Amino acid sequence: MRYRSDVLVLGAGAAGLMCAIAAGRRGCSVTVLERSQRAGQKILISGGGRCNFTNLECRAENYLSANPHFAKSALARYAPQDFLAMVERHGIRWHEKKLGQLFCDRSAQEILGMLEAECVKAGVRVKTGVEVREVRREGAACAEESTRECEAAMGSSTPRLRRSGRNDTFCLVTAGGDEYLSEKLVVATGGLSIPKMGATAFGYELARQFGLSVVEPRPALVALLLASDVARRWCDLAGVSAEVVASCAGRSFREKLLITHHGFSGPAILQISSYWQPGEQVKIDWAPGVRVFGEMMDGVEFPHLPKEGRYGAPSRTMGTKGCSTADAGASFAHNDIPKIHDDIPKMKMRRDEKSALAALRAVLPARVAERWLELYPMRRWTNAALEEAERGLHEFEFVPAGTEGFGKAEVTAGGVDTNELSSKTMEAKRVPGLYFVGEVVDVTGWLGGYNFQWAWASGWCAGEAV
């Protein structure tokens, strides 16, 4: 059986559904083909089942791409407030958890239900359980004949298909032998993360088939593994977490670090994992903004410093849950640890292991504090030795043995090279009528709703252009 639409969308995830809605509202006949048995599976599991559906502070700086400017146009044209307006029209209750992250009050199912309702309203046909085996382009004569056959099969009650004047038509052949034809093909097949939910390399293979470059995909927003010798020192503390600053490749994030059975995870590690490359060091500041041994070194009381700001802000300050990426590499050097004011009255402080442990426990979980002194015992109690101990806390470095891979990664970094696409329409520059949106493109957002906003924005831009 042959079916024809003005627009074919491969993938019924966030980006694919948004593209279909935007195109359907413009009067296009749209068919969405989904390999899985239901649409929006990753939407349903996101945000612990409550869907962190956007972030109010989205900027291009919150995204990783070979072209750091590529996302600007789409994010400007379809902003978080645009998606939020749709959410509110559907009466979905939401809340801001922290740092601009918006979640449903009840369930992620509400977001998927909203998108499905909008598809119905726009006349979009969503077909699940459809496996595409082949994609090819047909010439003008064959395409025109196929159009007449499809319109005859659909009957006179179906609106006639629009003609774009282009010469070629995409033909998709399914495992069942059906053929779907369109002059506009939007690829929204996602990345390789969470393969148990049906993730495949189909989108990348399709891009290569049409001669487009692909930036090598790799796991992102993923836990890091420790080498066996380092793991033996830390991994028996699995389940313990601490607020840290994690830094790598000139980027830093202030968030929680979670010790796991195999390495380090938690928001700080997930964030920095997107920037980490094999063989590179990751630096951990275990006591951001605090001079732990200050009282012992200077003989005065040293109150813990206030923790102000927010990560990703344009300022250069550290944040409660992160820090600016602008000067991240330099922001947490040991020399930047604030000094004690000279006008504070002098007090005598003991210099012994008990005092050192008390100082560590004041800023670290007890088990981490105890482990730190076991691994790095104080041999001397001179100012120089205390300075060295302080430096070690703020500049702990390790080389990850790897990541937990695509099976545990929240997203995929890399993808279709942005140099191949129009930043305004997501259309392939060298293949008219072919579009790529969402995670399949080399644009990867931070943790906290940024990747959903990229899906909505890139899908909407393509839907407005097809």
C-alpha positions as CSV (number, residue, x, y, z in Angstrom):
1,M,0.0,0.0,0.0
2,R,1.2,3.5,-0.8
3,Y,0.5,6.6,1.3
4,R,1.4,10.1,0.6
5,S,1.6,13.2,2.8
6,D,2.9,16.8,2.4
7,V,5.2,16.0,5.3
8,L,6.6,12.8,6.8
9,V,8.1,12.9,10.2
10,L,10.3,10.0,11.5
11,G,10.0,9.7,15.2
12,A,7.2,10.5,17.6
13,G,9.3,12.0,20.4
14,A,9.3,15.6,21.6
15,A,10.9,17.1,18.5
16,G,8.9,15.0,16.0
17,L,5.5,15.7,17.6
18,M,6.2,19.4,17.9
19,C,7.3,19.6,14.2
20,A,4.1,17.7,13.2
21,I,1.9,20.1,15.2
22,A,3.5,23.2,13.7
23,A,3.2,21.8,10.2
24,G,-0.4,20.6,10.7
25,R,-1.5,24.0,11.9
26,R,-0.3,25.4,8.7
27,G,-2.6,23.2,6.7
28,C,-0.1,20.5,5.7
29,S,-1.1,16.8,5.7
30,V,1.3,15.2,8.1
31,T,2.1,11.6,8.9
32,V,4.4,10.7,11.8
33,L,6.0,7.2,11.8
34,E,7.2,5.8,15.1
35,R,9.2,2.6,15.5
36,S,8.1,1.9,19.1
37,Q,4.6,0.8,20.1
38,R,3.8,4.2,21.6
39,A,4.7,7.8,21.2
40,G,6.8,9.9,23.5
41,Q,8.4,7.2,25.7
42,K,11.3,9.4,26.8
43,I,8.9,12.2,27.7
44,L,7.1,9.8,30.1
45,I,10.3,8.8,32.0
46,S,11.8,12.3,32.2
47,G,12.1,14.3,35.4
48,G,11.4,11.2,37.5
49,G,8.0,10.9,35.8
50,R,7.1,14.5,36.1
51,C,8.8,15.8,33.0
52,N,11.2,18.7,33.4
53,F,9.7,20.1,30.2
54,T,11.7,23.3,29.8
55,N,14.0,25.8,31.5
56,L,13.2,29.5,31.7
57,E,16.8,30.5,31.4
58,C,17.7,28.8,28.1
59,R,20.5,30.4,26.1
60,A,22.8,29.1,23.4
61,E,25.5,29.1,26.1
62,N,23.7,26.2,27.8
63,Y,24.3,23.9,24.8
64,L,27.3,21.9,23.6
65,S,27.9,21.9,19.8
66,A,30.7,22.1,17.3
67,N,29.0,25.3,16.3
68,P,28.1,27.1,19.5
69,H,26.0,29.7,17.7
70,F,23.8,27.2,15.8
71,A,21.0,27.0,18.5
72,K,20.6,30.7,18.8
73,S,18.1,31.2,16.0
74,A,15.7,28.4,17.0
75,L,15.8,29.2,20.7
76,A,15.0,32.8,20.0
77,R,12.1,32.0,17.6
78,Y,10.5,29.5,19.9
79,A,11.2,30.4,23.6
80,P,10.4,28.6,26.8
81,Q,7.5,31.0,27.3
82,D,5.9,29.8,24.0
83,F,5.8,26.2,25.2
84,L,4.7,27.3,28.7
85,A,1.7,29.1,27.0
86,M,0.6,25.8,25.4
87,V,1.0,24.0,28.8
88,E,-1.2,26.6,30.5
89,R,-3.8,26.5,27.7
90,H,-4.2,22.8,28.5
91,G,-4.6,23.5,32.2
92,I,-1.5,21.6,33.2
93,R,-0.3,22.6,36.6
94,W,3.4,23.1,36.9
95,H,6.1,24.5,39.3
96,E,9.6,25.8,39.1
97,K,11.9,23.4,41.1
98,K,15.1,25.4,40.9
99,L,17.2,27.4,38.5
100,G,14.4,27.9,36.0
101,Q,13.6,24.2,35.7
102,L,9.8,23.7,35.1
103,F,8.1,20.4,36.1
104,C,4.6,19.1,35.9
105,D,2.9,19.0,39.3
106,R,1.3,15.6,38.6
107,S,2.7,13.5,35.7
108,A,4.7,13.6,32.5
109,Q,1.7,11.9,30.9
110,E,0.0,15.3,30.8
111,I,2.7,16.7,28.5
112,L,2.4,13.7,26.2
113,G,-1.4,13.9,26.3
114,M,-1.2,17.6,25.4
115,L,1.0,16.9,22.4
116,E,-1.2,14.1,21.2
117,A,-4.3,16.3,21.5
118,E,-2.6,19.0,19.5
119,C,-1.8,16.5,16.8
120,V,-5.4,15.4,16.6
121,K,-6.5,19.1,16.4
122,A,-4.0,19.8,13.6
123,G,-5.0,16.7,11.6
124,V,-1.7,14.9,12.2
125,R,-1.7,11.1,11.7
126,V,0.6,9.3,14.2
127,K,1.4,5.7,13.3
128,T,3.3,3.6,15.9
129,G,4.9,0.2,15.6
130,V,6.2,1.1,12.1
131,E,9.7,0.0,11.2
132,V,11.2,1.8,8.2
133,R,13.6,-0.4,6.3
134,E,14.6,1.8,3.4
135,V,14.6,5.5,2.4
136,R,15.1,6.6,-1.2
137,R,14.4,9.5,-3.4
138,E,12.2,9.2,-6.5
139,G,12.3,11.4,-9.6
140,A,9.6,13.8,-10.7
141,A,7.7,11.5,-13.1
142,C,7.5,8.6,-10.6
143,A,6.6,11.0,-7.8
144,E,3.7,12.5,-9.8
145,E,2.3,9.1,-10.7
146,S,2.5,8.1,-7.0
147,T,0.7,11.2,-6.0
148,R,-2.3,10.4,-8.4
149,E,-2.4,6.8,-7.1
150,C,-2.4,7.9,-3.4
151,E,-5.1,10.5,-3.9
152,A,-7.3,8.0,-5.7
153,A,-6.8,5.5,-2.9
154,M,-7.6,8.1,-0.3
155,G,-10.9,9.1,-1.9
156,S,-12.5,12.4,-2.8
157,S,-13.3,13.3,0.8
158,T,-9.6,13.7,1.6
159,P,-8.0,17.1,1.0
160,R,-5.7,17.1,-2.1
161,L,-2.0,17.2,-1.4
162,R,-0.1,20.4,-1.9
163,R,2.5,20.5,-4.7
164,S,5.8,22.2,-3.8
165,G,7.3,22.3,-7.3
166,R,10.3,20.2,-6.3
167,N,11.5,17.5,-8.5
168,D,12.1,14.7,-6.0
169,T,10.0,12.7,-3.5
170,F,11.2,10.7,-0.5
171,C,9.9,7.1,-0.4
172,L,10.0,5.2,2.9
173,V,9.6,1.5,2.7
174,T,8.4,-0.3,5.9
175,A,9.1,-3.8,7.2
176,G,5.5,-4.6,6.2
177,G,6.0,-3.6,2.6
178,D,4.0,-0.3,2.8
179,E,5.4,2.8,1.1
180,Y,5.1,6.4,2.5
181,L,5.9,9.2,0.1
182,S,6.5,12.9,0.6
183,E,8.5,15.8,-0.7
184,K,9.4,16.8,2.9
185,L,11.0,14.4,5.3
186,V,11.8,15.4,8.9
187,V,14.1,13.1,10.8
188,A,13.4,13.2,14.6
189,T,14.7,9.7,15.5
190,G,16.7,10.9,18.5
191,G,20.1,9.6,19.6
192,L,21.6,6.4,21.0
193,S,20.9,7.0,24.7
194,I,18.7,4.4,26.5
195,P,18.6,1.7,23.8
196,K,16.2,-0.4,25.8
197,M,13.6,2.2,24.8
198,G,14.3,1.6,21.1
199,A,17.1,4.1,20.5
200,T,19.0,3.3,17.3
201,A,21.5,4.9,14.9
202,F,18.9,5.2,12.2
203,G,19.0,9.0,12.0
204,Y,22.8,9.1,11.7
205,E,22.8,6.4,9.0
206,L,20.2,8.2,7.1
207,A,22.2,11.4,7.2
208,R,25.3,9.6,5.9
209,Q,23.2,8.0,3.2
210,F,22.5,11.4,1.8
211,G,26.1,12.6,2.1
212,L,25.8,14.6,5.3
213,S,28.6,14.7,7.9
214,V,27.9,13.3,11.4
215,V,29.9,14.4,14.5
216,E,30.8,11.1,16.3
217,P,28.0,10.4,18.8
218,R,29.0,9.8,22.4
219,P,27.2,9.4,25.8
220,A,26.4,12.7,27.6
221,L,24.8,13.5,30.9
222,V,26.2,10.2,32.1
223,A,27.9,8.9,35.2
224,L,31.7,8.6,35.2
225,L,33.6,5.4,36.1
226,L,36.6,5.3,38.3
227,A,39.8,3.3,37.6
228,S,40.0,0.2,39.9
229,D,42.6,1.7,42.2
230,V,40.6,4.9,42.7
231,A,37.3,3.0,43.0
232,R,38.7,0.9,45.9
233,R,39.2,4.2,47.8
234,W,35.8,5.6,47.3
235,C,33.1,3.2,46.0
236,D,32.4,1.5,49.3
237,L,30.8,4.9,50.2
238,A,28.1,4.4,47.5
239,G,25.0,6.4,48.2
240,V,26.8,9.3,49.9
241,S,26.6,12.7,48.2
242,A,28.2,16.1,48.6
243,E,27.9,19.5,47.0
244,V,31.0,20.1,44.9
245,V,32.3,22.0,41.9
246,A,33.2,19.7,39.1
247,S,35.5,21.1,36.4
248,C,36.8,19.9,33.0
249,A,37.8,21.4,29.7
250,G,37.3,25.0,30.9
251,R,33.7,24.3,32.3
252,S,32.6,24.0,35.9
253,F,29.3,23.1,37.6
254,R,28.4,23.4,41.2
255,E,25.9,20.7,42.1
256,K,25.7,17.4,44.0
257,L,28.2,14.6,43.5
258,L,26.9,11.1,44.2
259,I,29.3,8.3,44.9
260,T,28.2,5.1,43.2
261,H,29.3,1.4,43.2
262,H,31.4,2.1,40.1
263,G,32.4,5.8,40.2
264,F,30.9,9.2,40.5
265,S,27.4,10.4,39.4
266,G,25.0,13.1,40.5
267,P,24.1,16.4,38.7
268,A,27.6,17.9,38.9
269,I,29.2,14.8,37.3
270,L,26.4,14.4,34.7
271,Q,26.9,18.0,33.6
272,I,30.6,17.8,33.3
273,S,30.5,14.4,31.5
274,S,29.1,16.2,28.4
275,Y,32.4,18.1,28.1
276,W,34.8,15.3,29.2
277,Q,36.9,13.4,26.6
278,P,38.7,10.1,27.3
279,G,42.1,10.7,28.9
280,E,41.2,14.1,30.3
281,Q,41.3,14.9,34.0
282,V,38.2,16.0,36.0
283,K,38.8,18.3,38.9
284,I,36.6,18.3,42.0
285,D,36.4,21.1,44.6
286,W,35.0,19.3,47.6
287,A,34.5,22.5,49.6
288,P,33.6,25.3,47.2
289,G,33.8,28.7,48.7
290,V,35.0,27.5,52.1
291,R,38.5,27.7,53.6
292,V,38.3,24.4,55.6
293,F,41.5,24.7,57.6
294,G,41.5,28.5,57.8
295,E,41.0,28.6,61.6
296,M,43.9,26.1,62.1
297,M,46.2,28.0,59.8
298,D,45.6,31.5,61.0
299,G,44.5,30.9,64.6
300,V,41.1,32.7,64.1
301,E,37.5,31.8,63.7
302,F,36.6,31.7,60.0
303,P,32.8,31.6,59.3
304,H,31.8,29.6,56.3
305,L,31.3,31.8,53.3
306,P,27.8,32.5,51.8
307,K,27.0,30.5,48.7
308,E,25.4,32.9,46.2
309,G,24.4,32.9,42.6
310,R,23.4,30.3,40.1
311,Y,25.2,28.3,37.5
312,G,24.9,29.4,33.9
313,A,24.4,33.0,34.9
314,P,26.3,35.6,32.9
315,S,28.2,36.7,36.0
316,R,31.5,35.2,37.0
317,T,30.4,34.1,40.5
318,M,30.0,30.6,41.9
319,G,26.4,29.5,42.3
320,T,24.4,27.5,44.8
321,K,24.0,24.8,42.2
322,G,26.6,25.7,39.7
323,C,28.7,28.4,38.3
324,S,29.4,30.5,35.3
325,T,31.0,28.7,32.4
326,A,32.7,31.9,31.3
327,D,35.8,31.7,33.5
328,A,35.1,28.3,35.0
329,G,38.6,27.0,34.7
330,A,40.0,29.9,36.7
331,S,37.2,30.6,39.1
332,F,38.1,28.0,41.7
333,A,41.9,28.2,41.8
334,H,43.3,27.8,45.3
335,N,44.5,31.4,45.3
336,D,40.9,32.5,45.0
337,I,39.9,31.0,48.3
338,P,39.0,34.0,50.4
339,K,41.4,35.0,53.2
340,I,40.5,36.0,56.7
341,H,40.1,39.6,57.5
342,D,42.9,41.0,59.7
343,D,40.5,42.8,62.1
344,I,39.0,39.5,63.4
345,P,40.2,38.8,66.9
346,K,42.9,36.2,67.2
347,M,42.0,32.9,68.9
348,K,44.2,29.9,69.7
349,M,43.2,26.8,67.7
350,R,44.5,23.2,68.2
351,R,46.4,21.7,65.4
352,D,45.7,18.0,65.5
353,E,43.8,15.2,63.8
354,K,40.7,15.7,65.9
355,S,40.5,19.4,64.9
356,A,41.2,18.6,61.3
357,L,38.4,16.0,61.2
358,A,36.0,18.5,62.9
359,A,36.8,21.0,60.2
360,L,36.2,18.5,57.4
361,R,32.9,17.3,59.0
362,A,31.7,20.9,59.1
363,V,31.6,21.0,55.2
364,L,31.5,17.3,54.1
365,P,29.4,14.3,54.9
366,A,30.9,12.5,58.0
367,R,31.9,9.4,56.0
368,V,33.6,11.5,53.3
369,A,35.4,13.6,55.9
370,E,36.7,10.5,57.6
371,R,37.7,8.8,54.4
372,W,39.6,12.0,53.3
373,L,41.8,11.9,56.4
374,E,42.4,8.1,55.9
375,L,43.5,8.7,52.3
376,Y,45.4,11.9,52.9
377,P,46.6,11.9,56.6
378,M,48.2,15.0,58.0
379,R,51.9,14.3,58.6
380,R,52.8,17.7,59.8
381,W,50.9,20.6,61.2
382,T,52.8,23.6,59.8
383,N,51.1,26.4,57.9
384,A,52.7,25.0,54.7
385,A,51.3,21.5,55.4
386,L,47.8,22.9,56.1
387,E,47.9,25.0,52.9
388,E,48.8,21.9,51.0
389,A,45.9,20.0,52.6
390,E,43.6,22.8,51.7
391,R,44.8,22.8,48.1
392,G,44.1,19.1,47.9
393,L,40.5,19.5,48.9
394,H,39.9,22.2,46.3
395,E,41.9,20.6,43.5
396,F,41.2,16.8,43.7
397,E,41.9,15.4,40.3
398,F,41.1,12.0,38.7
399,V,41.1,10.6,35.2
400,P,37.8,8.7,34.6
401,A,38.1,5.2,33.3
402,G,35.1,5.8,31.1
403,T,31.4,6.4,31.3
404,E,28.4,4.2,32.0
405,G,27.7,4.4,28.3
406,F,24.6,4.9,26.2
407,G,22.6,2.5,28.3
408,K,22.6,5.0,31.2
409,A,23.2,8.3,29.4
410,E,20.3,10.8,29.5
411,V,21.2,12.2,26.0
412,T,23.6,11.7,23.1
413,A,26.3,14.3,22.3
414,G,27.3,14.7,18.7
415,G,25.0,14.0,15.8
416,V,24.3,15.5,12.4
417,D,26.8,18.2,11.7
418,T,25.2,21.6,12.2
419,N,27.3,22.9,9.3
420,E,25.1,20.8,7.1
421,L,21.8,22.4,8.2
422,S,20.1,25.8,8.1
423,S,19.9,27.2,11.7
424,K,16.5,28.8,10.8
425,T,14.7,25.8,9.2
426,M,16.8,22.7,10.1
427,E,16.8,21.8,6.4
428,A,19.8,20.1,5.0
429,K,21.6,22.6,2.8
430,R,22.6,20.1,0.2
431,V,19.4,17.9,0.2
432,P,16.3,20.0,-0.3
433,G,13.3,18.7,1.6
434,L,15.3,16.8,4.2
435,Y,15.2,18.1,7.8
436,F,16.8,17.0,11.1
437,V,15.5,18.1,14.5
438,G,16.0,17.3,18.2
439,E,18.6,15.0,19.7
440,V,19.8,13.6,16.3
441,V,21.4,17.0,15.6
442,D,24.8,18.0,17.2
443,V,23.3,20.2,19.9
444,T,23.3,18.9,23.4
445,G,21.8,20.8,26.4
446,W,22.7,20.9,30.0
447,L,20.8,19.0,32.6
448,G,17.6,20.7,33.7
449,G,15.0,21.0,30.8
450,Y,17.4,22.4,28.2
451,N,17.2,19.4,25.9
452,F,13.4,19.5,25.8
453,Q,13.5,23.1,24.9
454,W,15.9,22.4,22.0
455,A,13.4,19.7,20.9
456,W,10.5,22.0,21.0
457,A,12.4,24.9,19.3
458,S,14.0,22.9,16.5
459,G,10.8,20.9,15.8
460,W,8.8,24.1,15.7
461,C,11.2,25.8,13.3
462,A,11.2,22.8,10.9
463,G,7.4,22.6,11.1
464,E,7.1,26.3,10.2
465,A,9.4,25.8,7.2
466,V,8.2,22.5,5.5
